Protein backbone atom coordinates (compact mmCIF):
# COMPACT_ATOMS: atom_id res chain seq x y z
CA UNK A 1 0.00 0.00 0.00
CA UNK A 2 1.38 3.40 -0.98
CA UNK A 3 -0.25 6.76 -0.25
CA UNK A 4 -3.53 5.09 0.75
CA UNK A 5 -5.53 5.94 3.90
CA UNK A 6 -6.45 3.18 6.33
CA UNK A 7 -10.24 3.20 5.78
CA UNK A 8 -12.15 0.85 3.46
CA UNK A 9 -15.67 1.74 2.25
CA UNK A 10 -18.16 -0.79 0.84
CA UNK A 11 -21.66 0.15 -0.33
CA UNK A 12 -24.49 -1.55 1.57
CA UNK A 13 -27.74 -1.18 -0.37
CA UNK A 14 -29.80 -2.63 2.48
CA UNK A 15 -28.64 0.04 4.93
CA UNK A 16 -28.57 2.82 2.34
CA UNK A 17 -25.09 3.79 3.54
CA UNK A 18 -21.46 2.70 3.35
CA UNK A 19 -19.92 0.02 5.54
CA UNK A 20 -16.59 1.28 6.90
CA UNK A 21 -13.55 -0.49 8.28
CA UNK A 22 -10.64 1.56 9.67
CA UNK A 23 -7.61 -0.57 10.47
CA UNK A 24 -5.91 2.03 12.67
CA UNK A 25 -8.58 1.87 15.39
CA UNK A 26 -9.57 -0.69 14.53
CA UNK A 27 -13.11 0.58 13.98
CA UNK A 28 -16.10 -0.81 12.10
CA UNK A 29 -19.44 0.65 10.97
CA UNK A 30 -22.35 -1.25 9.37
CA UNK A 31 -20.42 -4.51 9.76
CA UNK A 32 -17.39 -3.28 7.84
CA UNK A 33 -14.49 -5.75 7.82
CA UNK A 34 -10.86 -6.08 6.76
CA UNK A 35 -11.96 -9.09 4.65
CA UNK A 36 -13.32 -8.33 1.17
CA UNK A 37 -15.30 -10.94 -0.74
CA UNK A 38 -14.18 -12.06 -4.18
CA UNK A 39 -15.57 -9.67 -6.79
CA UNK A 40 -16.69 -7.14 -4.16
CA UNK A 41 -16.07 -3.53 -5.13
CA UNK A 42 -14.68 -1.18 -2.49
CA UNK A 43 -13.38 2.35 -2.10
CA UNK A 44 -10.23 3.71 -0.47
CA UNK A 45 -8.84 7.23 -0.26
CA UNK A 46 -5.58 8.33 -1.87
CA UNK A 47 -3.39 10.55 0.31
CA UNK A 48 -0.93 11.61 -2.40
CA UNK A 49 0.35 11.06 -5.91
CA UNK A 50 1.14 7.60 -7.28
CA UNK A 51 -1.21 5.92 -4.81
CA UNK A 52 -1.48 2.16 -5.28
CA UNK A 53 -2.39 -1.11 -3.58
CA UNK A 54 -0.58 -4.36 -4.29
CA UNK A 55 -2.34 -7.66 -3.54
CA UNK A 56 -0.72 -11.07 -3.89
CA UNK A 57 -1.81 -14.64 -3.18
CA UNK A 58 -0.61 -14.46 0.43
CA UNK A 59 -3.49 -12.18 1.43
CA UNK A 60 -6.19 -14.57 0.15
CA UNK A 61 -8.45 -16.37 2.59
CA UNK A 62 -9.55 -19.84 1.41
CA UNK A 63 -12.22 -20.55 4.02
CA UNK A 64 -15.36 -18.63 4.99
CA UNK A 65 -14.42 -15.90 7.44
CA UNK A 66 -16.86 -13.77 9.42
CA UNK A 67 -16.42 -10.07 9.97
CA UNK A 68 -13.49 -9.25 12.18
CA UNK A 69 -14.45 -7.94 15.60
CA UNK A 70 -12.97 -4.55 16.34
CA UNK A 71 -12.53 -5.56 20.00
CA UNK A 72 -12.32 -1.90 20.96
CA UNK A 73 -13.25 -0.99 24.55
CA UNK A 74 -12.85 2.74 24.06
CA UNK A 75 -15.65 3.76 21.74
CA UNK A 76 -18.99 5.52 21.61
CA UNK A 77 -21.38 4.12 18.99
CA UNK A 78 -24.57 5.92 17.93
CA UNK A 79 -27.04 4.07 15.69
CA UNK A 80 -30.24 5.43 14.12
CA UNK A 81 -33.22 3.79 12.36
CA UNK A 82 -36.70 5.00 11.41
CA UNK A 83 -40.29 3.78 11.04
CA UNK A 84 -40.70 4.63 7.33
CA UNK A 85 -37.98 2.69 5.51
CA UNK A 86 -35.32 0.09 6.34
CA UNK A 87 -32.37 2.47 6.02
CA UNK A 88 -30.12 3.04 9.02
CA UNK A 89 -26.88 4.78 9.88
CA UNK A 90 -24.33 4.91 12.65
CA UNK A 91 -21.33 6.95 13.69
CA UNK A 92 -18.40 6.03 15.90
CA UNK A 93 -16.28 8.11 18.28
CA UNK A 94 -13.08 6.35 19.37
CA UNK A 95 -10.63 7.24 22.15
CA UNK A 96 -7.04 6.41 21.18
CA UNK A 97 -4.19 8.02 23.10
CA UNK A 98 -1.95 7.84 20.03
CA UNK A 99 -4.32 9.86 17.84
CA UNK A 100 -3.89 13.60 17.26
CA UNK A 101 -6.72 15.92 18.29
CA UNK A 102 -6.95 17.44 14.81
CA UNK A 103 -8.34 15.56 11.80
CA UNK A 104 -5.97 12.83 10.64
CA UNK A 105 -6.57 10.87 7.44
CA UNK A 106 -5.02 7.71 8.93
CA UNK A 107 -7.08 7.70 12.13
CA UNK A 108 -10.40 9.24 11.08
CA UNK A 109 -12.80 8.08 8.35
CA UNK A 110 -14.67 10.37 5.97
CA UNK A 111 -18.44 10.38 5.91
CA UNK A 112 -19.62 9.34 2.44
CA UNK A 113 -23.19 10.26 1.47
CA UNK A 114 -25.66 7.40 1.29
CA UNK A 115 -29.15 7.18 -0.19
CA UNK A 116 -31.05 10.48 -0.20
CA UNK A 117 -33.86 8.99 1.90
CA UNK A 118 -31.50 7.33 4.38
CA UNK A 119 -30.73 8.93 7.76
CA UNK A 120 -27.24 10.30 8.26
CA UNK A 121 -25.15 10.55 11.43
CA UNK A 122 -21.74 12.17 11.50
CA UNK A 123 -19.30 14.29 13.50
CA UNK A 124 -17.03 17.10 12.32
CA UNK A 125 -13.37 17.77 13.02
CA UNK A 126 -11.47 20.57 11.24
CA UNK A 127 -14.51 21.10 8.97
CA UNK A 128 -14.35 17.48 7.73
CA UNK A 129 -17.49 15.31 7.98
CA UNK A 130 -16.56 12.02 9.63
CA UNK A 131 -18.14 8.60 10.08
CA UNK A 132 -15.35 7.58 12.48
CA UNK A 133 -13.84 10.29 14.67
CA UNK A 134 -10.79 9.46 16.81
CA UNK A 135 -9.63 11.57 19.77
CA UNK A 136 -6.68 11.16 22.16
CA UNK A 137 -8.63 11.84 25.38
CA UNK A 138 -12.20 11.46 26.57
CA UNK A 139 -12.28 15.08 27.73
CA UNK A 140 -11.80 16.21 24.12
CA UNK A 141 -15.25 15.01 23.08
CA UNK A 142 -17.45 16.71 25.67
CA UNK A 143 -19.69 19.42 24.18
CA UNK A 144 -18.90 18.09 20.69
CA UNK A 145 -21.87 18.16 18.31
CA UNK A 146 -23.21 14.97 16.76
CA UNK A 147 -24.92 15.85 13.49
CA UNK A 148 -28.09 14.16 12.25
CA UNK A 149 -29.72 14.55 8.84
CA UNK A 150 -33.17 12.91 8.42
CA UNK A 151 -33.86 11.41 5.01
CA UNK A 152 -37.66 11.39 5.34
CA UNK A 153 -40.35 12.69 7.68
CA UNK A 154 -40.42 9.95 10.29
CA UNK A 155 -40.10 8.87 13.89
CA UNK A 156 -36.43 8.03 14.41
CA UNK A 157 -34.91 5.82 17.09
CA UNK A 158 -31.36 6.37 18.28
CA UNK A 159 -29.42 3.78 20.24
CA UNK A 160 -26.55 5.26 22.25
CA UNK A 161 -23.87 2.84 23.45
CA UNK A 162 -20.38 3.19 24.79
CA UNK A 163 -17.69 0.99 26.29
CA UNK A 164 -14.79 2.87 27.87
CA UNK A 165 -11.70 1.88 29.80
CA UNK A 166 -12.11 2.77 33.45
CA UNK A 167 -15.88 2.20 33.38
CA UNK A 168 -16.78 5.86 32.99
CA UNK A 169 -20.57 6.13 33.23
CA UNK A 170 -20.96 9.91 33.17
CA UNK A 171 -21.50 10.30 29.43
CA UNK A 172 -24.76 11.16 27.72
CA UNK A 173 -26.08 12.11 24.31
CA UNK A 174 -27.99 15.37 24.67
CA UNK A 175 -30.92 16.32 22.41
CA UNK A 176 -30.87 20.12 22.13
CA UNK A 177 -34.45 20.24 20.85
CA UNK A 178 -36.18 18.22 23.56
CA UNK A 179 -33.47 18.82 26.18
CA UNK A 180 -33.39 15.09 26.94
CA UNK A 181 -30.27 13.26 28.16
CA UNK A 182 -29.90 9.85 26.48
CA UNK A 183 -28.20 7.23 28.64
CA UNK A 184 -25.84 4.41 27.73
CA UNK A 185 -27.80 1.56 26.13
CA UNK A 186 -30.98 3.61 25.81
CA UNK A 187 -33.28 3.58 22.77
CA UNK A 188 -34.52 7.12 22.24
CA UNK A 189 -37.34 7.99 19.80
CA UNK A 190 -37.92 11.45 18.33
CA UNK A 191 -39.54 13.06 15.29
CA UNK A 192 -37.54 14.75 12.54
CA UNK A 193 -38.07 16.29 9.12
CA UNK A 194 -35.61 16.89 6.24
CA UNK A 195 -34.30 20.44 6.54
CA UNK A 196 -34.08 20.40 10.34
CA UNK A 197 -30.91 21.82 11.87
CA UNK A 198 -28.33 19.03 11.72
CA UNK A 199 -26.40 19.92 14.90
CA UNK A 200 -29.22 18.52 17.02
CA UNK A 201 -27.21 16.30 19.40
CA UNK A 202 -24.19 16.79 21.62
CA UNK A 203 -21.93 14.57 23.74
CA UNK A 204 -22.37 15.66 27.37
CA UNK A 205 -21.15 14.68 30.81
CA UNK A 206 -23.54 14.40 33.74
CA UNK A 207 -23.28 17.37 36.13
CA UNK A 208 -21.72 16.57 39.49
CA UNK A 209 -23.22 18.04 42.64
CA UNK A 210 -20.94 21.06 42.38
CA UNK A 211 -21.87 21.54 38.74
CA UNK A 212 -25.55 21.33 39.59
CA UNK A 213 -25.02 24.17 42.04
CA UNK A 214 -23.25 26.16 39.33
CA UNK A 215 -26.08 25.48 36.89
CA UNK A 216 -28.57 26.83 39.41
CA UNK A 217 -26.54 30.03 39.48
CA UNK A 218 -27.16 30.55 35.75
CA UNK A 219 -30.43 32.43 35.37
CA UNK A 220 -32.13 32.74 31.95
CA UNK A 221 -35.15 35.02 31.60
CA UNK A 222 -36.97 36.94 28.89
CA UNK A 223 -39.10 40.04 29.27
CA UNK A 224 -40.45 42.55 26.76
CA UNK A 225 -38.56 40.83 23.89
CA UNK A 226 -35.23 41.05 25.72
CA UNK A 227 -33.17 38.08 26.92
CA UNK A 228 -31.48 38.43 30.30
CA UNK A 229 -28.74 36.02 31.39
CA UNK A 230 -27.14 36.17 34.84
CA UNK A 231 -24.14 33.91 35.39
CA UNK A 232 -23.13 35.36 38.79
CA UNK A 233 -19.43 34.51 39.33
CA UNK A 234 -19.10 32.41 36.15
CA UNK A 235 -17.59 33.87 32.97
CA UNK A 236 -20.11 34.07 30.13
CA UNK A 237 -18.61 32.65 26.92
CA UNK A 238 -21.49 32.35 24.48
CA UNK A 239 -25.29 32.38 24.11
CA UNK A 240 -27.07 30.52 21.30
CA UNK A 241 -30.77 30.86 20.52
CA UNK A 242 -32.57 28.08 18.63
CA UNK A 243 -36.04 27.71 17.18
CA UNK A 244 -38.14 24.95 18.74
CA UNK A 245 -37.24 22.82 15.67
CA UNK A 246 -33.55 23.10 16.56
CA UNK A 247 -32.43 25.72 13.99
CA UNK A 248 -29.89 28.18 15.36
CA UNK A 249 -31.11 31.72 14.72
CA UNK A 250 -28.96 34.00 16.86
CA UNK A 251 -25.73 34.16 18.87
CA UNK A 252 -24.69 36.61 21.57
CA UNK A 253 -21.85 37.13 24.03
CA UNK A 254 -23.54 39.69 26.28
CA UNK A 255 -25.83 39.29 29.29
CA UNK A 256 -28.61 41.29 27.62
CA UNK A 257 -29.79 40.39 24.10
CA UNK A 258 -32.40 42.20 21.99
CA UNK A 259 -35.04 39.78 20.62
CA UNK A 260 -37.33 42.30 18.91
CA UNK A 261 -36.65 40.81 15.47
CA UNK A 262 -37.99 37.39 16.54
CA UNK A 263 -41.68 36.52 16.19
CA UNK A 264 -43.61 35.46 19.28
CA UNK A 265 -43.19 31.80 20.22
CA UNK A 266 -41.13 29.28 22.16
CA UNK A 267 -37.34 29.28 21.77
CA UNK A 268 -34.41 27.33 23.18
CA UNK A 269 -31.53 29.22 24.78
CA UNK A 270 -28.13 27.57 25.31
CA UNK A 271 -25.76 29.41 27.65
CA UNK A 272 -22.10 28.40 27.88
CA UNK A 273 -19.86 29.64 30.69
CA UNK A 274 -16.29 28.80 31.67
CA UNK A 275 -17.73 26.08 33.94
CA UNK A 276 -20.96 24.74 32.46
CA UNK A 277 -23.58 24.69 29.73
CA UNK A 278 -27.23 25.30 30.52
CA UNK A 279 -30.13 24.95 28.09
CA UNK A 280 -33.62 26.30 28.79
CA UNK A 281 -36.83 27.06 26.92
CA UNK A 282 -38.14 30.63 26.90
CA UNK A 283 -41.35 32.21 25.63
CA UNK A 284 -41.33 35.44 23.64
CA UNK A 285 -44.56 37.46 23.35
C-alpha positions as a Markdown table, in Angstrom:
| # | Residue | x | y | z |
|---|---|---|---|---|
| 1 | Unk | 0.0 | 0.0 | 0.0 |
| 2 | Unk | 1.4 | 3.4 | -1.0 |
| 3 | Unk | -0.3 | 6.8 | -0.3 |
| 4 | Unk | -3.5 | 5.1 | 0.8 |
| 5 | Unk | -5.5 | 5.9 | 3.9 |
| 6 | Unk | -6.4 | 3.2 | 6.3 |
| 7 | Unk | -10.2 | 3.2 | 5.8 |
| 8 | Unk | -12.1 | 0.8 | 3.5 |
| 9 | Unk | -15.7 | 1.7 | 2.2 |
| 10 | Unk | -18.2 | -0.8 | 0.8 |
| 11 | Unk | -21.7 | 0.1 | -0.3 |
| 12 | Unk | -24.5 | -1.6 | 1.6 |
| 13 | Unk | -27.7 | -1.2 | -0.4 |
| 14 | Unk | -29.8 | -2.6 | 2.5 |
| 15 | Unk | -28.6 | 0.0 | 4.9 |
| 16 | Unk | -28.6 | 2.8 | 2.3 |
| 17 | Unk | -25.1 | 3.8 | 3.5 |
| 18 | Unk | -21.5 | 2.7 | 3.3 |
| 19 | Unk | -19.9 | 0.0 | 5.5 |
| 20 | Unk | -16.6 | 1.3 | 6.9 |
| 21 | Unk | -13.5 | -0.5 | 8.3 |
| 22 | Unk | -10.6 | 1.6 | 9.7 |
| 23 | Unk | -7.6 | -0.6 | 10.5 |
| 24 | Unk | -5.9 | 2.0 | 12.7 |
| 25 | Unk | -8.6 | 1.9 | 15.4 |
| 26 | Unk | -9.6 | -0.7 | 14.5 |
| 27 | Unk | -13.1 | 0.6 | 14.0 |
| 28 | Unk | -16.1 | -0.8 | 12.1 |
| 29 | Unk | -19.4 | 0.7 | 11.0 |
| 30 | Unk | -22.4 | -1.2 | 9.4 |
| 31 | Unk | -20.4 | -4.5 | 9.8 |
| 32 | Unk | -17.4 | -3.3 | 7.8 |
| 33 | Unk | -14.5 | -5.7 | 7.8 |
| 34 | Unk | -10.9 | -6.1 | 6.8 |
| 35 | Unk | -12.0 | -9.1 | 4.7 |
| 36 | Unk | -13.3 | -8.3 | 1.2 |
| 37 | Unk | -15.3 | -10.9 | -0.7 |
| 38 | Unk | -14.2 | -12.1 | -4.2 |
| 39 | Unk | -15.6 | -9.7 | -6.8 |
| 40 | Unk | -16.7 | -7.1 | -4.2 |
| 41 | Unk | -16.1 | -3.5 | -5.1 |
| 42 | Unk | -14.7 | -1.2 | -2.5 |
| 43 | Unk | -13.4 | 2.4 | -2.1 |
| 44 | Unk | -10.2 | 3.7 | -0.5 |
| 45 | Unk | -8.8 | 7.2 | -0.3 |
| 46 | Unk | -5.6 | 8.3 | -1.9 |
| 47 | Unk | -3.4 | 10.5 | 0.3 |
| 48 | Unk | -0.9 | 11.6 | -2.4 |
| 49 | Unk | 0.3 | 11.1 | -5.9 |
| 50 | Unk | 1.1 | 7.6 | -7.3 |
| 51 | Unk | -1.2 | 5.9 | -4.8 |
| 52 | Unk | -1.5 | 2.2 | -5.3 |
| 53 | Unk | -2.4 | -1.1 | -3.6 |
| 54 | Unk | -0.6 | -4.4 | -4.3 |
| 55 | Unk | -2.3 | -7.7 | -3.5 |
| 56 | Unk | -0.7 | -11.1 | -3.9 |
| 57 | Unk | -1.8 | -14.6 | -3.2 |
| 58 | Unk | -0.6 | -14.5 | 0.4 |
| 59 | Unk | -3.5 | -12.2 | 1.4 |
| 60 | Unk | -6.2 | -14.6 | 0.2 |
| 61 | Unk | -8.4 | -16.4 | 2.6 |
| 62 | Unk | -9.5 | -19.8 | 1.4 |
| 63 | Unk | -12.2 | -20.5 | 4.0 |
| 64 | Unk | -15.4 | -18.6 | 5.0 |
| 65 | Unk | -14.4 | -15.9 | 7.4 |
| 66 | Unk | -16.9 | -13.8 | 9.4 |
| 67 | Unk | -16.4 | -10.1 | 10.0 |
| 68 | Unk | -13.5 | -9.3 | 12.2 |
| 69 | Unk | -14.5 | -7.9 | 15.6 |
| 70 | Unk | -13.0 | -4.5 | 16.3 |
| 71 | Unk | -12.5 | -5.6 | 20.0 |
| 72 | Unk | -12.3 | -1.9 | 21.0 |
| 73 | Unk | -13.2 | -1.0 | 24.5 |
| 74 | Unk | -12.8 | 2.7 | 24.1 |
| 75 | Unk | -15.6 | 3.8 | 21.7 |
| 76 | Unk | -19.0 | 5.5 | 21.6 |
| 77 | Unk | -21.4 | 4.1 | 19.0 |
| 78 | Unk | -24.6 | 5.9 | 17.9 |
| 79 | Unk | -27.0 | 4.1 | 15.7 |
| 80 | Unk | -30.2 | 5.4 | 14.1 |
| 81 | Unk | -33.2 | 3.8 | 12.4 |
| 82 | Unk | -36.7 | 5.0 | 11.4 |
| 83 | Unk | -40.3 | 3.8 | 11.0 |
| 84 | Unk | -40.7 | 4.6 | 7.3 |
| 85 | Unk | -38.0 | 2.7 | 5.5 |
| 86 | Unk | -35.3 | 0.1 | 6.3 |
| 87 | Unk | -32.4 | 2.5 | 6.0 |
| 88 | Unk | -30.1 | 3.0 | 9.0 |
| 89 | Unk | -26.9 | 4.8 | 9.9 |
| 90 | Unk | -24.3 | 4.9 | 12.7 |
| 91 | Unk | -21.3 | 7.0 | 13.7 |
| 92 | Unk | -18.4 | 6.0 | 15.9 |
| 93 | Unk | -16.3 | 8.1 | 18.3 |
| 94 | Unk | -13.1 | 6.4 | 19.4 |
| 95 | Unk | -10.6 | 7.2 | 22.1 |
| 96 | Unk | -7.0 | 6.4 | 21.2 |
| 97 | Unk | -4.2 | 8.0 | 23.1 |
| 98 | Unk | -1.9 | 7.8 | 20.0 |
| 99 | Unk | -4.3 | 9.9 | 17.8 |
| 100 | Unk | -3.9 | 13.6 | 17.3 |
| 101 | Unk | -6.7 | 15.9 | 18.3 |
| 102 | Unk | -7.0 | 17.4 | 14.8 |
| 103 | Unk | -8.3 | 15.6 | 11.8 |
| 104 | Unk | -6.0 | 12.8 | 10.6 |
| 105 | Unk | -6.6 | 10.9 | 7.4 |
| 106 | Unk | -5.0 | 7.7 | 8.9 |
| 107 | Unk | -7.1 | 7.7 | 12.1 |
| 108 | Unk | -10.4 | 9.2 | 11.1 |
| 109 | Unk | -12.8 | 8.1 | 8.4 |
| 110 | Unk | -14.7 | 10.4 | 6.0 |
| 111 | Unk | -18.4 | 10.4 | 5.9 |
| 112 | Unk | -19.6 | 9.3 | 2.4 |
| 113 | Unk | -23.2 | 10.3 | 1.5 |
| 114 | Unk | -25.7 | 7.4 | 1.3 |
| 115 | Unk | -29.1 | 7.2 | -0.2 |
| 116 | Unk | -31.1 | 10.5 | -0.2 |
| 117 | Unk | -33.9 | 9.0 | 1.9 |
| 118 | Unk | -31.5 | 7.3 | 4.4 |
| 119 | Unk | -30.7 | 8.9 | 7.8 |
| 120 | Unk | -27.2 | 10.3 | 8.3 |
| 121 | Unk | -25.1 | 10.5 | 11.4 |
| 122 | Unk | -21.7 | 12.2 | 11.5 |
| 123 | Unk | -19.3 | 14.3 | 13.5 |
| 124 | Unk | -17.0 | 17.1 | 12.3 |
| 125 | Unk | -13.4 | 17.8 | 13.0 |
| 126 | Unk | -11.5 | 20.6 | 11.2 |
| 127 | Unk | -14.5 | 21.1 | 9.0 |
| 128 | Unk | -14.3 | 17.5 | 7.7 |
| 129 | Unk | -17.5 | 15.3 | 8.0 |
| 130 | Unk | -16.6 | 12.0 | 9.6 |
| 131 | Unk | -18.1 | 8.6 | 10.1 |
| 132 | Unk | -15.3 | 7.6 | 12.5 |
| 133 | Unk | -13.8 | 10.3 | 14.7 |
| 134 | Unk | -10.8 | 9.5 | 16.8 |
| 135 | Unk | -9.6 | 11.6 | 19.8 |
| 136 | Unk | -6.7 | 11.2 | 22.2 |
| 137 | Unk | -8.6 | 11.8 | 25.4 |
| 138 | Unk | -12.2 | 11.5 | 26.6 |
| 139 | Unk | -12.3 | 15.1 | 27.7 |
| 140 | Unk | -11.8 | 16.2 | 24.1 |
| 141 | Unk | -15.3 | 15.0 | 23.1 |
| 142 | Unk | -17.5 | 16.7 | 25.7 |
| 143 | Unk | -19.7 | 19.4 | 24.2 |
| 144 | Unk | -18.9 | 18.1 | 20.7 |
| 145 | Unk | -21.9 | 18.2 | 18.3 |
| 146 | Unk | -23.2 | 15.0 | 16.8 |
| 147 | Unk | -24.9 | 15.9 | 13.5 |
| 148 | Unk | -28.1 | 14.2 | 12.3 |
| 149 | Unk | -29.7 | 14.6 | 8.8 |
| 150 | Unk | -33.2 | 12.9 | 8.4 |
| 151 | Unk | -33.9 | 11.4 | 5.0 |
| 152 | Unk | -37.7 | 11.4 | 5.3 |
| 153 | Unk | -40.3 | 12.7 | 7.7 |
| 154 | Unk | -40.4 | 10.0 | 10.3 |
| 155 | Unk | -40.1 | 8.9 | 13.9 |
| 156 | Unk | -36.4 | 8.0 | 14.4 |
| 157 | Unk | -34.9 | 5.8 | 17.1 |
| 158 | Unk | -31.4 | 6.4 | 18.3 |
| 159 | Unk | -29.4 | 3.8 | 20.2 |
| 160 | Unk | -26.6 | 5.3 | 22.2 |
| 161 | Unk | -23.9 | 2.8 | 23.4 |
| 162 | Unk | -20.4 | 3.2 | 24.8 |
| 163 | Unk | -17.7 | 1.0 | 26.3 |
| 164 | Unk | -14.8 | 2.9 | 27.9 |
| 165 | Unk | -11.7 | 1.9 | 29.8 |
| 166 | Unk | -12.1 | 2.8 | 33.4 |
| 167 | Unk | -15.9 | 2.2 | 33.4 |
| 168 | Unk | -16.8 | 5.9 | 33.0 |
| 169 | Unk | -20.6 | 6.1 | 33.2 |
| 170 | Unk | -21.0 | 9.9 | 33.2 |
| 171 | Unk | -21.5 | 10.3 | 29.4 |
| 172 | Unk | -24.8 | 11.2 | 27.7 |
| 173 | Unk | -26.1 | 12.1 | 24.3 |
| 174 | Unk | -28.0 | 15.4 | 24.7 |
| 175 | Unk | -30.9 | 16.3 | 22.4 |
| 176 | Unk | -30.9 | 20.1 | 22.1 |
| 177 | Unk | -34.4 | 20.2 | 20.8 |
| 178 | Unk | -36.2 | 18.2 | 23.6 |
| 179 | Unk | -33.5 | 18.8 | 26.2 |
| 180 | Unk | -33.4 | 15.1 | 26.9 |
| 181 | Unk | -30.3 | 13.3 | 28.2 |
| 182 | Unk | -29.9 | 9.9 | 26.5 |
| 183 | Unk | -28.2 | 7.2 | 28.6 |
| 184 | Unk | -25.8 | 4.4 | 27.7 |
| 185 | Unk | -27.8 | 1.6 | 26.1 |
| 186 | Unk | -31.0 | 3.6 | 25.8 |
| 187 | Unk | -33.3 | 3.6 | 22.8 |
| 188 | Unk | -34.5 | 7.1 | 22.2 |
| 189 | Unk | -37.3 | 8.0 | 19.8 |
| 190 | Unk | -37.9 | 11.5 | 18.3 |
| 191 | Unk | -39.5 | 13.1 | 15.3 |
| 192 | Unk | -37.5 | 14.7 | 12.5 |
| 193 | Unk | -38.1 | 16.3 | 9.1 |
| 194 | Unk | -35.6 | 16.9 | 6.2 |
| 195 | Unk | -34.3 | 20.4 | 6.5 |
| 196 | Unk | -34.1 | 20.4 | 10.3 |
| 197 | Unk | -30.9 | 21.8 | 11.9 |
| 198 | Unk | -28.3 | 19.0 | 11.7 |
| 199 | Unk | -26.4 | 19.9 | 14.9 |
| 200 | Unk | -29.2 | 18.5 | 17.0 |
| 201 | Unk | -27.2 | 16.3 | 19.4 |
| 202 | Unk | -24.2 | 16.8 | 21.6 |
| 203 | Unk | -21.9 | 14.6 | 23.7 |
| 204 | Unk | -22.4 | 15.7 | 27.4 |
| 205 | Unk | -21.1 | 14.7 | 30.8 |
| 206 | Unk | -23.5 | 14.4 | 33.7 |
| 207 | Unk | -23.3 | 17.4 | 36.1 |
| 208 | Unk | -21.7 | 16.6 | 39.5 |
| 209 | Unk | -23.2 | 18.0 | 42.6 |
| 210 | Unk | -20.9 | 21.1 | 42.4 |
| 211 | Unk | -21.9 | 21.5 | 38.7 |
| 212 | Unk | -25.6 | 21.3 | 39.6 |
| 213 | Unk | -25.0 | 24.2 | 42.0 |
| 214 | Unk | -23.3 | 26.2 | 39.3 |
| 215 | Unk | -26.1 | 25.5 | 36.9 |
| 216 | Unk | -28.6 | 26.8 | 39.4 |
| 217 | Unk | -26.5 | 30.0 | 39.5 |
| 218 | Unk | -27.2 | 30.6 | 35.8 |
| 219 | Unk | -30.4 | 32.4 | 35.4 |
| 220 | Unk | -32.1 | 32.7 | 32.0 |
| 221 | Unk | -35.2 | 35.0 | 31.6 |
| 222 | Unk | -37.0 | 36.9 | 28.9 |
| 223 | Unk | -39.1 | 40.0 | 29.3 |
| 224 | Unk | -40.4 | 42.5 | 26.8 |
| 225 | Unk | -38.6 | 40.8 | 23.9 |
| 226 | Unk | -35.2 | 41.0 | 25.7 |
| 227 | Unk | -33.2 | 38.1 | 26.9 |
| 228 | Unk | -31.5 | 38.4 | 30.3 |
| 229 | Unk | -28.7 | 36.0 | 31.4 |
| 230 | Unk | -27.1 | 36.2 | 34.8 |
| 231 | Unk | -24.1 | 33.9 | 35.4 |
| 232 | Unk | -23.1 | 35.4 | 38.8 |
| 233 | Unk | -19.4 | 34.5 | 39.3 |
| 234 | Unk | -19.1 | 32.4 | 36.1 |
| 235 | Unk | -17.6 | 33.9 | 33.0 |
| 236 | Unk | -20.1 | 34.1 | 30.1 |
| 237 | Unk | -18.6 | 32.7 | 26.9 |
| 238 | Unk | -21.5 | 32.3 | 24.5 |
| 239 | Unk | -25.3 | 32.4 | 24.1 |
| 240 | Unk | -27.1 | 30.5 | 21.3 |
| 241 | Unk | -30.8 | 30.9 | 20.5 |
| 242 | Unk | -32.6 | 28.1 | 18.6 |
| 243 | Unk | -36.0 | 27.7 | 17.2 |
| 244 | Unk | -38.1 | 24.9 | 18.7 |
| 245 | Unk | -37.2 | 22.8 | 15.7 |
| 246 | Unk | -33.5 | 23.1 | 16.6 |
| 247 | Unk | -32.4 | 25.7 | 14.0 |
| 248 | Unk | -29.9 | 28.2 | 15.4 |
| 249 | Unk | -31.1 | 31.7 | 14.7 |
| 250 | Unk | -29.0 | 34.0 | 16.9 |
| 251 | Unk | -25.7 | 34.2 | 18.9 |
| 252 | Unk | -24.7 | 36.6 | 21.6 |
| 253 | Unk | -21.9 | 37.1 | 24.0 |
| 254 | Unk | -23.5 | 39.7 | 26.3 |
| 255 | Unk | -25.8 | 39.3 | 29.3 |
| 256 | Unk | -28.6 | 41.3 | 27.6 |
| 257 | Unk | -29.8 | 40.4 | 24.1 |
| 258 | Unk | -32.4 | 42.2 | 22.0 |
| 259 | Unk | -35.0 | 39.8 | 20.6 |
| 260 | Unk | -37.3 | 42.3 | 18.9 |
| 261 | Unk | -36.6 | 40.8 | 15.5 |
| 262 | Unk | -38.0 | 37.4 | 16.5 |
| 263 | Unk | -41.7 | 36.5 | 16.2 |
| 264 | Unk | -43.6 | 35.5 | 19.3 |
| 265 | Unk | -43.2 | 31.8 | 20.2 |
| 266 | Unk | -41.1 | 29.3 | 22.2 |
| 267 | Unk | -37.3 | 29.3 | 21.8 |
| 268 | Unk | -34.4 | 27.3 | 23.2 |
| 269 | Unk | -31.5 | 29.2 | 24.8 |
| 270 | Unk | -28.1 | 27.6 | 25.3 |
| 271 | Unk | -25.8 | 29.4 | 27.6 |
| 272 | Unk | -22.1 | 28.4 | 27.9 |
| 273 | Unk | -19.9 | 29.6 | 30.7 |
| 274 | Unk | -16.3 | 28.8 | 31.7 |
| 275 | Unk | -17.7 | 26.1 | 33.9 |
| 276 | Unk | -21.0 | 24.7 | 32.5 |
| 277 | Unk | -23.6 | 24.7 | 29.7 |
| 278 | Unk | -27.2 | 25.3 | 30.5 |
| 279 | Unk | -30.1 | 25.0 | 28.1 |
| 280 | Unk | -33.6 | 26.3 | 28.8 |
| 281 | Unk | -36.8 | 27.1 | 26.9 |
| 282 | Unk | -38.1 | 30.6 | 26.9 |
| 283 | Unk | -41.3 | 32.2 | 25.6 |
| 284 | Unk | -41.3 | 35.4 | 23.6 |
| 285 | Unk | -44.6 | 37.5 | 23.3 |
